[in-house]
C-alpha cells in the first residue's frame, strides 16, 4: 500500500521548531514540502487462519466452497520519503505493531485450481516516523479487496 500526504491540508502540530515550542494548527506545507510512503507500507505478519469446508470436497456445490477468517500481528515496515525545509530523506523504518483481520472465500474450479475473494483490514502504529529535523505520526487504517487464482496440490 502507498500513502501520500496532502501537504496543503491543515493539521495540529506539537513539539519544537528552531528551539521554540510549537502547539498550533498549521498547513503541512509550511514545513513539509512532501511526505510519502511511495515504496509502500509493508508488513511482516504472522497470521492465524481458520478454514472450513461446508460440504463434501468436490462432491456437491458447497464442497467447492472454502470460507476462511484470520488475524495477523507483526511489524510494519514503511519506506519513508520526506522533503522538509529543502532536505530530502528516504529510508525503510521498522515500526509496529502491524495488525490485520481478514475474511474470504476460495471457490474450487477444478481439483487443483480455485478463485479466491478476500476482504482485509489493516492497521499500523506509525507514531514516530523519522523525517529531517523531527518525526511525524501516521495511523493508517485501510480496507483491501483482494482476488486471485489459487493452486492446491
N, C-alpha and C positions, 0 to 999 in steps of 0.2 A: 504494500500500500504506500502511497505517496501523499505528502502533506505540503501545502504551500501557504504561507502567511499572506493575508490580505493587508498589506502594510499601510493602506490608507484608513484602516479601522482605528477606533479609539479603544484603549484598554486601561486597566488600573495598573500603575507602575509603583513598585516599592523598592527600597534599597538605597544605594549611594551612587551618585554620579559626580565625578571630579571632586570627591571629598565632601559633597553636600548631600544631606538626606533628601530622598525623593519619596513622596507618597501622594500621588495625584493621578488623574485621568489624563492620558496623552495619546496623540496619534502615534502609532507604531513607527512610521517613517521619520519621526523627529529624531530617532536614534538608530533604528534598524532599517537599513535600506532594503535588505532581503533576508528571508529566513525560509528554509525548506528542508524537507526530508525527501528529496527528489530521487535518491537512490534507494529509498524505501525505509519503511519502518518494519524491520524484520523481527521474527520471533523464533526462539529456540524453546519449544514447549514439550513437556511430557503429557500425553493425553491418555485418558481412560475412556474407552468407548464400549458401550453395550449394544450388541446387535441381536436381533431375534428374527425368526422365520415364522410368520403367521400361518403358513400352510405347509404342505409336503413338498420339499425342494424339487422343482421341475415337474411335478405331477399335476398340479392344479394352478388356477390363476394366482391364489395367494402364495403359492410356492415359488412364484417368480419375484416376489417382493421381499426385500430385506430392509426394514426400517432400522435406524440407529440413532442414538443420542450419545453425547460425550462432553467432557470438560477437560481443559488443559491448563497447566500452570508452568511458568518458567521465566525466562529472561526476555526483555525487549532490547533490540539492538538497532537503534536508529542511526542512519547516516546523516549527520547534521551538516548543513551548509548555511553559512550566515555571512552577511556583509554588514558590519557595524562601524559607523563613523569612518568608512573607507577601508576598513581592514577585513579582508576575506579570510574565512577559516572553514575547513571541512574535515570531518573525521567520523569514523564509527565510534559509538559510545555504548557502554554496557549499562543498562538500567533495568528496573523492574519493580514489582513483578509485572509480567505479562499474563493475561488471563483470556481464555476463550471458552465459549459454550457453543455447541453445535447440535444440529438435528438434521437428519437426511434420510434418503431412500435410495437403495440400489435396486434396479429393476433388471433381472436376468433376461437378456435377449436370446442367448444361447447358453450352452453349458459352461462356456469359458468367458463370454463377453457380456457386459452389462452397461447400463446407463445410470449414472448417479446424479441426484439433485440434492443440494445441501444449503442450509442456512447457517451462517456462522456469525456470532457476535464476539468482538474482541475489545479489550481494554488494556491500556498500558499506563503505568505510573512513570511519567517523564517529568519529574519535579525539579530537576536541576541540570538541564542540558547546557553544556559549556559553549559559550559564544565569546567573541573578543570582549574583554573588559567586564564579564559578568556571566549571568546564566538566565535561562528562560524556562518557563514551565508550560507544558502542553499535556493535556489529558484527553487523548483520542479515545472516543467510544465509537466503534464502527460496526456497520452491518454489511455482510457479504452474501451474495448469492453465487453459488458455485455449481457447475455442471460439467460432466465429462464422461469418458468411457472408462470402464473398469475391466480388468483382466484377472480371471481367477484360474488357478491351476491346482 
